[in-house]
Amino acid sequence: MTTEQTPARRRQAPDSLLPVLMAGHVLRHRAHRLTAAGRGRDKGALSIELALLVLVLILAAGLVVAAITNLVTSKANQISNGNGG
């Protein structure tokens, strides 16, 4: 008797949020490197890593604002055209 395995279900993110998800992955990677640098492995790279982390955070915030602005604008256009939904 064999059993079939079904693939794991994954949540699908809207395309407009893909850059935010990618930025989250990069941030986790950079945070891990900062943690490793804090342990004494790469002390010289710590300030560069922090500067890059700040830049990525600013970029991520900008992407979130752009995604929300895009969503609100499209919904407002739907309402003004009478589609409403």
C-alpha positions in Angstrom: 0.0 0.0 0.0 1.5 3.3 -1.0 0.5 6.8 -0.1 0.7 9.8 -2.3 2.4 12.9 -0.9 0.9 16.2 -1.7 3.1 19.2 -2.1 3.2 21.6 0.8 0.9 24.5 0.3 2.5 27.9 0.3 0.9 31.3 0.6 1.2 33.4 -2.5 2.2 37.0 -2.1 1.0 39.7 -4.4 3.5 40.7 -7.0 3.7 44.2 -5.6 5.0 42.9 -2.3 7.8 40.8 -3.9 10.5 43.5 -3.4 9.5 43.8 0.2 9.8 40.0 0.7 13.2 40.0 -1.0 14.3 43.0 1.2 13.3 41.0 4.2 15.5 38.1 3.1 18.4 40.5 2.6 17.9 42.1 6.0 17.9 38.7 7.7 21.2 37.8 6.0 22.7 41.2 6.9 21.5 40.8 10.5 23.1 37.4 10.7 26.4 38.8 9.4 26.2 41.6 12.0 25.7 39.1 14.7 28.7 37.1 13.5 30.8 40.4 13.3 29.7 41.2 16.9 31.3 37.9 18.0 34.7 39.1 16.8 35.0 37.5 13.5 34.8 40.5 11.2 35.2 43.6 13.4 36.4 45.8 10.6 33.3 45.1 8.5 30.8 46.1 11.2 30.5 49.8 10.3 30.1 48.9 6.6 27.5 46.3 7.4 25.6 48.8 9.5 25.6 51.4 6.8 24.4 48.9 4.3 21.7 47.7 6.7 20.5 51.3 7.1 20.4 51.8 3.4 18.4 48.5 2.9 15.9 49.6 5.6 15.4 52.9 3.9 14.9 51.2 0.6 12.4 48.7 2.2 10.4 51.5 3.7 10.3 53.3 0.3 9.1 50.1 -1.3 6.4 49.7 1.3 5.2 53.3 0.8 5.2 52.8 -3.0 3.2 49.5 -2.8 0.6 51.1 -0.5 0.4 54.2 -2.7 -0.1 52.0 -5.8 -2.8 50.0 -4.0 -4.6 53.1 -2.8 -4.4 54.8 -6.2 -5.8 51.8 -8.0 -8.7 51.4 -5.5 -9.4 55.2 -5.8 -9.5 54.9 -9.6 -11.9 51.9 -9.3 -14.2 53.9 -7.1 -14.2 57.0 -9.3 -14.9 54.9 -12.3 -18.0 53.4 -10.6 -16.7 49.8 -10.4 -16.4 50.0 -6.6 -15.1 46.5 -6.2 
